[in-house]
Amino acid sequence: MFDTLRRLVSDSVPGTPGAHSRVHPHDVRIAACALLVELACADGNFSDAEQRRIVDILQRHFGVDAAGAQVLLAEAAAANRDAVDHFVFTRQVVKEYDVAQRIVLAELMWQVVLADGDFDDQEAYLIRKLANLLELEPAFLSQARRKVE
């Protein structure tokens, strides 16, 4: 009975895909991908270029094939829609990634933001906010942007 109750509660926690998901509910890849999706949507347009960039990132950095990348992207988008705020994702990333891995994530975030060739105020605000929540110094964020450009 307690296991059933635990599954029911864990399936309803915002920002997690749930125990019946095809991807483990505490997979840090979902958290990282959800942040990328949020950045891609910050300007009100999730462009094809941004979506292709995220799929490419998932394949290159998370070692999944094209089908796996689509599953992760769908799970991350669903988790992102259910989340109350970004903290649920940034907390998990900070817990599981060291500083060097979070700097790489910042580079990936810049790749997504710049994928459509347009960088607006909403994206600028959100990337700074996420970097702060990821406990990255502003200098790391600037360095990550220079590396991508």
Backbone torsions as a table, in degrees:
resi	resn	phi	psi	omega
1	MET	NA	-42.3	179.8
2	PHE	-66.0	-35.6	177.7
3	ASP	-63.9	-40.6	178.2
4	THR	-63.4	-44.6	178.3
5	LEU	-63.3	-42.2	179.5
6	ARG	-61.5	-43.4	178.4
7	ARG	-63.8	-42.3	179.5
8	LEU	-61.1	-46.1	179.5
9	VAL	-66.7	-44.6	-177.5
10	SER	-67.7	-30.3	177.3
11	ASP	-70.6	-20.1	-176.9
12	SER	-100.3	0.2	179.7
13	VAL	-72.4	121.9	-179.8
14	PRO	-58.6	141.4	175.3
15	GLY	88.3	-0.7	176.7
16	THR	-119.7	143.1	-177.2
17	PRO	-73.1	-14.2	177.4
18	GLY	95.0	160.4	-175.4
19	ALA	-68.6	-23.3	-178.5
20	HIS	-91.6	6.1	178.1
21	SER	-69.5	156.6	175.7
22	ARG	-74.7	-16.3	179.0
23	VAL	-114.3	142.0	-179.2
24	HIS	-55.8	134.6	-174.0
25	PRO	-63.5	-21.6	-179.2
26	HIS	-110.5	27.7	179.6
27	ASP	-72.9	116.9	-178.3
28	VAL	-61.3	-23.5	177.9
29	ARG	-62.9	-36.1	177.9
30	ILE	-65.8	-43.1	178.9
31	ALA	-61.2	-47.6	-180.0
32	ALA	-63.4	-43.7	-179.9
33	CYS	-65.8	-37.5	178.1
34	ALA	-61.1	-37.2	176.8
35	LEU	-65.7	-40.6	178.2
36	LEU	-64.2	-41.4	178.8
37	VAL	-64.0	-43.4	179.6
38	GLU	-60.2	-42.5	177.2
39	LEU	-63.9	-41.6	-179.5
40	ALA	-62.9	-32.5	-177.3
41	CYS	-91.7	-4.0	-173.7
42	ALA	-59.6	-32.7	-179.2
43	ASP	-89.2	7.4	178.7
44	GLY	86.4	3.2	-177.7
45	ASN	-140.6	115.2	175.5
46	PHE	-93.4	87.9	-172.6
47	SER	-71.6	161.2	176.1
48	ASP	-60.3	-38.2	179.5
49	ALA	-62.7	-40.8	179.3
50	GLU	-68.6	-40.5	178.9
51	GLN	-64.8	-44.1	178.0
52	ARG	-61.9	-39.5	179.2
53	ARG	-63.0	-43.6	179.9
54	ILE	-64.7	-44.2	178.3
55	VAL	-60.3	-42.7	177.8
56	ASP	-61.9	-43.1	178.0
57	ILE	-60.4	-45.5	-179.1
58	LEU	-62.0	-39.0	179.5
59	GLN	-70.7	-45.9	-176.1
60	ARG	-73.7	-43.3	-171.9
61	HIS	-96.6	-22.5	-178.6
62	PHE	-110.5	0.5	172.3
63	GLY	64.3	36.0	176.7
64	VAL	-109.8	157.7	175.6
65	ASP	-81.8	-176.8	-176.6
66	ALA	-59.8	-43.0	179.6
67	ALA	-65.5	-42.7	177.8
68	GLY	-62.9	-37.2	178.0
69	ALA	-64.5	-40.0	178.5
70	GLN	-65.8	-38.9	177.8
71	VAL	-64.1	-47.9	179.2
72	LEU	-60.7	-42.2	179.9
73	LEU	-62.9	-43.9	179.0
74	ALA	-64.2	-43.8	179.3
75	GLU	-63.9	-42.0	-179.5
76	ALA	-67.0	-40.7	178.5
77	ALA	-63.6	-41.4	178.4
78	ALA	-65.7	-44.5	178.4
79	ALA	-62.4	-38.8	179.5
80	ASN	-64.3	-41.3	178.2
81	ARG	-64.4	-36.0	-176.8
82	ASP	-81.6	-19.7	-173.6
83	ALA	-72.3	142.9	176.9
84	VAL	-76.2	-38.7	179.7
85	ASP	-154.1	-178.0	-176.8
86	HIS	-77.9	-17.4	-173.2
87	PHE	-60.4	-35.5	-179.7
88	VAL	-59.2	-35.4	-179.5
89	PHE	-83.9	-44.9	-178.2
90	THR	-65.4	-35.8	178.5
91	ARG	-60.7	-43.7	-179.5
92	GLN	-67.0	-40.6	179.5
93	VAL	-64.3	-45.9	179.8
94	VAL	-61.2	-38.6	-179.3
95	LYS	-66.1	-37.0	-171.9
96	GLU	-104.9	-18.8	-179.9
97	TYR	-106.5	139.9	172.7
98	ASP	-81.2	178.3	-176.0
99	VAL	-59.6	-42.4	-179.3
100	ALA	-61.6	-40.5	178.6
101	GLN	-68.4	-35.3	177.8
102	ARG	-70.2	-32.0	175.4
103	ILE	-66.7	-41.5	175.7
104	VAL	-60.9	-41.3	177.5
105	LEU	-61.4	-38.5	176.8
106	ALA	-61.9	-39.7	176.3
107	GLU	-62.5	-41.7	178.7
108	LEU	-65.6	-37.3	177.3
109	MET	-62.1	-42.8	177.6
110	TRP	-63.9	-38.6	177.8
111	GLN	-58.6	-42.6	-179.9
112	VAL	-67.6	-47.2	-178.6
113	VAL	-59.7	-38.8	-176.2
114	LEU	-91.0	-1.9	-175.2
115	ALA	-62.0	-34.8	-177.3
116	ASP	-91.9	3.5	177.0
117	GLY	78.3	5.5	-178.2
118	ASP	-127.5	131.2	179.6
119	PHE	-127.5	106.8	-176.1
120	ASP	-107.1	178.4	-175.6
121	ASP	-62.6	-38.1	179.4
122	GLN	-62.2	-43.8	179.5
123	GLU	-65.5	-41.1	179.4
124	ALA	-61.4	-45.7	179.4
125	TYR	-62.2	-47.5	-175.1
126	LEU	-66.7	-39.6	-179.2
127	ILE	-67.1	-36.3	175.6
128	ARG	-66.6	-42.1	179.4
129	LYS	-62.3	-46.3	-179.3
130	LEU	-65.4	-39.7	178.1
131	ALA	-61.0	-40.4	177.4
132	ASN	-63.6	-46.1	178.9
133	LEU	-65.4	-27.5	177.3
134	LEU	-84.3	4.4	178.9
135	GLU	58.8	43.7	176.9
136	LEU	-106.4	134.5	177.1
137	GLU	-66.7	148.7	177.8
138	PRO	-54.7	-33.5	179.0
139	ALA	-63.5	-36.5	177.8
140	PHE	-64.7	-39.3	179.7
141	LEU	-65.7	-42.5	177.9
142	SER	-64.8	-42.4	178.1
143	GLN	-62.2	-41.7	178.8
144	ALA	-62.9	-40.3	179.3
145	ARG	-65.2	-44.8	179.4
146	ARG	-60.6	-36.6	-179.7
147	LYS	-65.7	-34.4	-179.0
148	VAL	-79.0	-37.7	-175.5
149	GLU	-70.8	NA	NA
